[in-house]
Amino acid sequence: MNLKKMKLKNLLLFFVFTLVFFQLSQAQQTVVLSGKAPEYSGYLIDLYSYSDPISEEKQLLTRLSIASDGRFQSSFNLQETTFVFTSFDAYRASLYLVPGEHYELILPPLKQVPASQKRSPFFEADEIAFAIQNSNAQELNRQIEQFELAYLKEESRYFNQIYHQQSQAAVDSLEKHLQQAFPQTSNAYFERYKFYRMAFAQFALHQGKSSEFIQNYFIDQKPNLDIPPCAQLFKQLFSNHFDFEGNKIRGHEFKRLVAQANLTGIEAYLITQNGWNSELSRLVILQSINDAYFQGKFSQRSLLRLLTQIEASSWAQSQKDIASRLKAKLTYLKQGSLAPNFSMTDFSGQQHQLSDFTGKYVYLNFTRVANPICRQHLDQLKTLAAPLQQELHILNLIMPDEANKKALIGQQNWPGTFYVIDEQTADKYRISGFPIAYLVDRSGRLALSPAPNPLDGFEQHFLKLLKQKKLNELRNQSK
């Protein structure tokens, strides 16, 4: 090899090494969260981010473990600016994290809420942003906070002109004042945040349905749905879009494409009829499948087939990942799917698993003995016919704050066995209120999801299910 070729090879290796090193350094920028909150001693606070804003799958980013003296510190790697959130006690708190930064957090005043209240359908968490010690004016969270305050002030000032009189001049004035108060910075994330946040005033004029609005915010500008105002605007603009297209003059054609799970045809229809590009069309398809699944206007089977096609398509990997998450989300706890396994503790302190209960159906009865309605349902279980009880493991599942009610429970002679579960199990089964029940078949799959509560006809549904199963067995034997 001559000297010139060796120099060229070495130069190429140098550039490759530099590129790899740069990429690794970008992926390994450390974020540090620390602080001191003595009243939160012993708390564990999990911080999450979204895998993507369409499926809204939560992914654990880090855990703040608060020591006995109230101190906490956590460090982890981030590749890009990330919106994170958490729920604890009465709060839902959020924060924007920039790779390489150290944040000294100030936790809000302790405001404990019983687990039973948090799982009430009427509970509303206090939405807050984490306070940061010694935050300067250029820090992203401070910039966003100040911009939000200014936006709300300007929106209030022009509210009637924008929302009632549909005044474009008022929107222009709002944007002008905000641009003067917040001139352009070198922070690309904040600039995109401002761009999409100010778009809400334009959106109010015509609900964003004009082709010019869509062109300006979602075609000319490549949308970044990881920025909350962009994701919020996208969802407001394209919510239930399959239904919207289906109600147009040529809606029957579009409905047919969805019914046939014709992914290529749906994408081509959106591009041709609306003048969109593939990027926007595909995001809208993913969002629309999520919106339409439980509405009853489109076949769930067809929608799931579309997701399967996307997974096997030539779409961008990020879009295929969203499809996979959506399919897992939409079929989670679906009748026929495997019941998620979990641990539970009996009153003697012994641990059990759902998978330990075999040979019979398992009735998962998530209940609260302090709740009068739950007690009525538990009483109704006493009337369940003895032959049916023999077909069932009845698991009455209570939260940790009722673990001290062993004596009261023992006096009632309620059927089944009581077990204490943790918050993670309640979350796993999406328990937002009590009572709620699930029926697991002998193979560990969900036979009724959710199952009727005892006073709501569980016995009749269970009898019907057993009858159908016996008929199926007889048919199989006769073949």
Secondary structure, 3 states (H helix, E strand, C coil): CCHHHHHHHHHHHHHHHHHHHHHHHHHCEEEEEEEECHHHCCCEEEEEEECCCCCCCEEEEEEEECCCCCEEEEEEEECCCEEEEEEECCEEEEEEECCCCEEEEECCCCCCCCHHHHCCCCCCCEEEECEECCCCCCCHHHHHHHHHHHHHHHHHHCHHHHHHCCCHHHHHHHHHHHHHHCCCCCCHHHHHHHHHHHHHHHHHHHCCCCHHHHHHHHHCCCCCCCCHHHHHHHHHHHCCHHHHHHCCCCHHHHHHHHHCCCHHHHHHHHHHHHCCCHHHHHHHHHHHHHHHCCCCCCCHHHHHHHHHHHHCCCCCHHHHHHHHHHHHHHHCCCCCCECCCCEEECCCCCEEEHHHCCCCEEEEEECCCCCHHHHHHHHHHCCCCHHHHHCEEEEEEECHHHCCCHHHHHHHCCCCEEEECCHHHHHHCCCCCCCEEEEECCCCEEEEEEECCHHHCHHHHHHHHHHHHHHHHHHHHHC
